[in-house]
Amino acid sequence: ATYVDAAKCNLQSCSMVAVPRCFLRPKLYVVLLILILIGLLAWYNTLIDTINIDQEELTDFPIFEWISLNNISSLEQCRNSKQGSTLLVDELGFVCSLAHLLSSGCCDSFSPNSKRFDCSNCLAFGCCSLYENCVSCCLDPDKKQFLASILNKLTQLESSVHLIYASLRDQFEFCLTKCRTSSESVQHENSYKHPGYKYCYSIEQSSVNQLYNE
């Protein structure tokens, strides 16, 4: 009898211990599940914020503005190319020597050595032998419609070229960028299409096709 009573006692003790455990385990699983869901939600929100920031950085481009070059006296300060050792071109389209550069950053427009919209070293298709002449010729207001069509093509390319040209603010920045030596004036990777005329503000249709296929 004593043995039976002891067995009953042990069974009751085990039951009293096991029952709370049965209740605790589901609650623990629920708590863990909630914590996991909270963690996943926080990670998802962080991911969405990162994507939104990246999209803003890619799409937050300045609005391109065609600046009027008619009133040359309206600028107190000029941007210029600052690239050559002897020549430079300012944002008004003047090419001049460093000796005729004013403290404002503009070329001396009254100097006979300053030439505006100078295409003297350029070929008809838009490539020039001098960088400064390329930029100056490119800035000619008569070329606005032509440049606008080029800019439209370049900003639609699905490559890094799109990002470069979409970030430009006006025609001076466009001409500075477009006239720099690039793949558009080069054939077979290391030889120029037109030797001696490697600075181009134009773009050939074959170049557009090549850029689309990159």
ZIHU-V199008 format. One record per residue. RES is the residue in three letters. PHI is phi in radians with two decimals (999 if undefined). PSI is psi in whole degrees, 0 to 359 (NA if undefined). Layout:
BEGIN
res=RES phi=PHI psi=PSI
res=RES phi=PHI psi=PSI
END
This chain:
BEGIN
res=ALA phi=999 psi=321
res=THR phi=-1.14 psi=322
res=TYR phi=-1.16 psi=318
res=VAL phi=-1.13 psi=316
res=ASP phi=-1.10 psi=322
res=ALA phi=-1.17 psi=321
res=ALA phi=-1.13 psi=318
res=LYS phi=-1.08 psi=320
res=CYS phi=-1.11 psi=316
res=ASN phi=-1.12 psi=321
res=LEU phi=-1.12 psi=319
res=GLN phi=-1.15 psi=322
res=SER phi=-1.14 psi=317
res=CYS phi=-1.11 psi=321
res=SER phi=-1.15 psi=320
res=MET phi=-1.17 psi=330
res=VAL phi=-1.41 psi=320
res=ALA phi=-1.23 psi=324
res=VAL phi=-1.07 psi=310
res=PRO phi=-1.05 psi=323
res=ARG phi=-1.11 psi=322
res=CYS phi=-1.10 psi=326
res=PHE phi=-1.37 psi=326
res=LEU phi=-1.26 psi=322
res=ARG phi=-1.08 psi=311
res=PRO phi=-1.04 psi=321
res=LYS phi=-1.12 psi=321
res=LEU phi=-1.13 psi=319
res=TYR phi=-1.11 psi=320
res=VAL phi=-1.11 psi=317
res=VAL phi=-1.10 psi=315
res=LEU phi=-1.10 psi=319
res=LEU phi=-1.10 psi=318
res=ILE phi=-1.10 psi=317
res=LEU phi=-1.11 psi=319
res=ILE phi=-1.11 psi=317
res=LEU phi=-1.10 psi=319
res=ILE phi=-1.10 psi=317
res=GLY phi=-1.09 psi=317
res=LEU phi=-1.14 psi=322
res=LEU phi=-1.14 psi=317
res=ALA phi=-1.10 psi=318
res=TRP phi=-1.11 psi=320
res=TYR phi=-1.13 psi=316
res=ASN phi=-1.10 psi=320
res=THR phi=-1.11 psi=319
res=LEU phi=-1.11 psi=317
res=ILE phi=-1.11 psi=317
res=ASP phi=-1.08 psi=319
res=THR phi=-1.12 psi=317
res=ILE phi=-1.10 psi=317
res=ASN phi=-1.10 psi=320
res=ILE phi=-1.13 psi=317
res=ASP phi=-1.09 psi=320
res=GLN phi=-1.16 psi=322
res=GLU phi=-1.13 psi=321
res=GLU phi=-1.16 psi=328
res=LEU phi=-1.44 psi=333
res=THR phi=-1.90 psi=352
res=ASP phi=-1.49 psi=67
res=PHE phi=-1.63 psi=153
res=PRO phi=-1.20 psi=156
res=ILE phi=-1.41 psi=125
res=PHE phi=-1.24 psi=133
res=GLU phi=-2.24 psi=129
res=TRP phi=-1.49 psi=110
res=ILE phi=-1.45 psi=135
res=SER phi=-1.27 psi=131
res=LEU phi=-1.86 psi=16
res=ASN phi=-1.28 psi=316
res=ASN phi=-1.69 psi=95
res=ILE phi=-1.31 psi=345
res=SER phi=-1.56 psi=359
res=SER phi=-1.38 psi=342
res=LEU phi=-1.65 psi=128
res=GLU phi=-1.56 psi=333
res=GLN phi=-2.30 psi=144
res=CYS phi=-2.08 psi=143
res=ARG phi=-1.45 psi=148
res=ASN phi=-2.51 psi=172
res=SER phi=-1.24 psi=321
res=LYS phi=0.89 psi=35
res=GLN phi=-1.88 psi=315
res=GLY phi=-1.40 psi=161
res=SER phi=-1.50 psi=343
res=THR phi=-2.17 psi=328
res=LEU phi=-2.09 psi=158
res=LEU phi=-2.65 psi=166
res=VAL phi=-2.27 psi=135
res=ASP phi=-1.71 psi=175
res=GLU phi=-1.26 psi=351
res=LEU phi=-1.54 psi=355
res=GLY phi=1.68 psi=8
res=PHE phi=-1.53 psi=135
res=VAL phi=-1.81 psi=131
res=CYS phi=-2.63 psi=167
res=SER phi=-1.44 psi=163
res=LEU phi=-1.05 psi=333
res=ALA phi=-1.20 psi=339
res=HIS phi=-1.91 psi=23
res=LEU phi=-1.57 psi=126
res=LEU phi=-1.44 psi=165
res=SER phi=-1.12 psi=341
res=SER phi=-1.31 psi=349
res=GLY phi=1.61 psi=357
res=CYS phi=-1.65 psi=151
res=CYS phi=-1.23 psi=150
res=ASP phi=-1.24 psi=104
res=SER phi=-1.20 psi=343
res=PHE phi=-1.56 psi=352
res=SER phi=-1.37 psi=135
res=PRO phi=-1.14 psi=345
res=ASN phi=-1.48 psi=349
res=SER phi=-1.60 psi=124
res=LYS phi=-2.10 psi=134
res=ARG phi=-1.78 psi=141
res=PHE phi=0.87 psi=50
res=ASP phi=-1.48 psi=112
res=CYS phi=-1.91 psi=22
res=SER phi=-1.12 psi=333
res=ASN phi=-1.92 psi=29
res=CYS phi=-2.11 psi=149
res=LEU phi=-1.58 psi=167
res=ALA phi=-1.09 psi=331
res=PHE phi=-1.48 psi=3
res=GLY phi=1.76 psi=18
res=CYS phi=-1.96 psi=140
res=CYS phi=-2.21 psi=159
res=SER phi=-1.49 psi=340
res=LEU phi=-2.12 psi=138
res=TYR phi=-1.06 psi=316
res=GLU phi=-1.10 psi=321
res=ASN phi=-1.17 psi=325
res=CYS phi=-1.08 psi=313
res=VAL phi=-1.15 psi=316
res=SER phi=-1.08 psi=314
res=CYS phi=-1.13 psi=321
res=CYS phi=-1.08 psi=327
res=LEU phi=-1.36 psi=354
res=ASP phi=-0.98 psi=122
res=PRO phi=-0.98 psi=335
res=ASP phi=-1.16 psi=344
res=LYS phi=-1.69 psi=8
res=LYS phi=-1.00 psi=310
res=GLN phi=-1.10 psi=320
res=PHE phi=-1.11 psi=315
res=LEU phi=-1.17 psi=324
res=ALA phi=-1.08 psi=321
res=SER phi=-1.18 psi=322
res=ILE phi=-1.15 psi=315
res=LEU phi=-1.06 psi=320
res=ASN phi=-1.09 psi=319
res=LYS phi=-1.15 psi=316
res=LEU phi=-1.21 psi=324
res=THR phi=-1.32 psi=350
res=GLN phi=-1.69 psi=356
res=LEU phi=-1.23 psi=141
res=GLU phi=-1.61 psi=67
res=SER phi=-2.75 psi=183
res=SER phi=-1.11 psi=338
res=VAL phi=-1.04 psi=321
res=HIS phi=-1.01 psi=314
res=LEU phi=-1.13 psi=323
res=ILE phi=-1.12 psi=309
res=TYR phi=-1.36 psi=335
res=ALA phi=-1.27 psi=343
res=SER phi=-1.60 psi=359
res=LEU phi=-1.41 psi=146
res=ARG phi=-1.76 psi=333
res=ASP phi=-2.74 psi=181
res=GLN phi=-1.20 psi=334
res=PHE phi=-1.16 psi=314
res=GLU phi=-1.12 psi=323
res=PHE phi=-1.11 psi=313
res=CYS phi=-1.17 psi=321
res=LEU phi=-1.03 psi=316
res=THR phi=-1.28 psi=315
res=LYS phi=-1.17 psi=327
res=CYS phi=-1.40 psi=347
res=ARG phi=-1.17 psi=148
res=THR phi=-1.01 psi=129
res=SER phi=-2.57 psi=181
res=SER phi=-1.13 psi=343
res=GLU phi=-1.25 psi=339
res=SER phi=-1.83 psi=8
res=VAL phi=-2.08 psi=142
res=GLN phi=-2.15 psi=150
res=HIS phi=0.95 psi=33
res=GLU phi=1.24 psi=326
res=ASN phi=-2.32 psi=6
res=SER phi=-2.19 psi=142
res=TYR phi=-1.37 psi=144
res=LYS phi=-1.10 psi=323
res=HIS phi=-2.28 psi=87
res=PRO phi=-0.91 psi=132
res=GLY phi=1.62 psi=346
res=TYR phi=-2.28 psi=73
res=LYS phi=-1.73 psi=359
res=TYR phi=-1.86 psi=113
res=CYS phi=-2.16 psi=132
res=TYR phi=-1.72 psi=351
res=SER phi=-1.65 psi=177
res=ILE phi=-2.53 psi=131
res=GLU phi=-1.47 psi=154
res=GLN phi=-1.06 psi=325
res=SER phi=-1.13 psi=328
res=SER phi=-1.21 psi=321
res=VAL phi=-1.08 psi=315
res=ASN phi=-1.08 psi=321
res=GLN phi=-1.13 psi=319
res=LEU phi=-1.18 psi=324
res=TYR phi=-1.14 psi=331
res=ASN phi=-1.58 psi=1
res=GLU phi=-1.25 psi=NA
END
